[in-house]
Amino acid sequence: MGRKLLYFFLLMTISAQSQIEQSTLFSEAIEKNIKKYTRNSQNAYAEKDFERAEFLFDSLINNVVNGSYLDNFKVRKLSGRKIELYKFEKPIFLMTYASWCTPGVGEIPALNEVAEKHYKDIDFVVLFWDSKKNVRKSAREYSNKINIIYVDEKENKNDHIVEIMKHSLGFPTSFFIDETKRIVDVRRGVLHPYNEKYGISFELNYNSFLNGISLLKTLGDEDRNHFASKENP
C-alpha cells in the first residue's frame, strides 16, 4: 500500500509539473505585452488620466496575466537558505515588496490578522526584492504565519525571470495563486494618504486581502461580512 501511495503521489506531481510546462508562464505572457502596456500607461499618467491608467492595468491582468502560471525560481529564506517557489504547495497569497516601500499604517496588521485566520489553507508569502540585512529588519513586523522570503537582485543579475517579475508590475503587488501555480488574480496595493487613520487603513487593506483570498477558498459567513468589491475595496 505504501508503495502505491508513493507512486500515486509522484504521478500527480509529475502530471502537475507537465501541465505547467505546457501552459503559458507568467514571464512569457508579460514579456509579449509589457512594452506596449508600459508605453500606454506612462502616457496616461503623464496626461493625469488615472482612470485610463487603471483600465490599462486591469486589462493587462484580466487578458494576459490571469490564467498564466507562476514561474519557478529560487528565493532565499531569512536563514539565507535557498528554496524554490514551488516548495509552497497550498494555494498562495504572494505579495511582492521592498523594504523602502511605505505601507499604510494598517496594512501589515491587516495582513497579519488575515494570515492568522487562514494560514492552514493558504500559504502566505511576502517576497522582498532586497538585501538580507534590510529584509531582516522589515520581517519583525510580520506574523510568524507569514513566510518571509527575498531575492537580492545583485545575486541574480542574469536571472531573466527575476527581472521580468520585479520590473513589470511594480510593488507592492499581490498575486493570488491556486495549488497548481495558476495565477487567479493580481492586485496592486491599496492606495492611501500618509495621514490616513489606522482604522480606515486597516479596514481597506483587510477587505482587499480577504476579497482576493476568497478566490482561492470558500470563506465562512463571519469573513464574508468584511468583503468589499474589487472595484471599491
C-alpha angles and dihedrals in degrees: 000000000000092000091048092052091048091049091049092050092049091047092052092047092051091046092052092047090049090052091054093047091053094048132071114279121219093245092052094048093048096044092058094053110023099091094056092043093049093049094049093042093051090050091051093051091045088056090044089239094146093165091060091045090055091046090053091051093049091048091052091050097043098041103032115017105036110084094025120112127248113252116241113234137150123269133173129245120218088266088063093246116138121235135169121249089236089068086084103085103179124074105290134228101197121185119186115210148155128219092239093059113106110224123205111266091253099038102092095039089051092050091046091053093048091048092049089056100043109025092109091065102027132047106227110206130177112194114199121200093211150087123292092247094055094042093053090058094048094044092067090077095057130087117254086240088072120081110226114203133161146197119209103206090205086071093046104049092138098040105112094187092055091050093050095046096045100044104035107069103014124224154318087040126154123216120197108204129180125223092270088058092251113147109238098179143344126212136183121232118274110270113234141173112243093240094052116137118253095241094053094045092048094050095046092051095040092054093045094051094044093046090058094044089055086070089062102044144008110263129205126255092258092061094042089065088065094055124121125178120266090241092054109023 
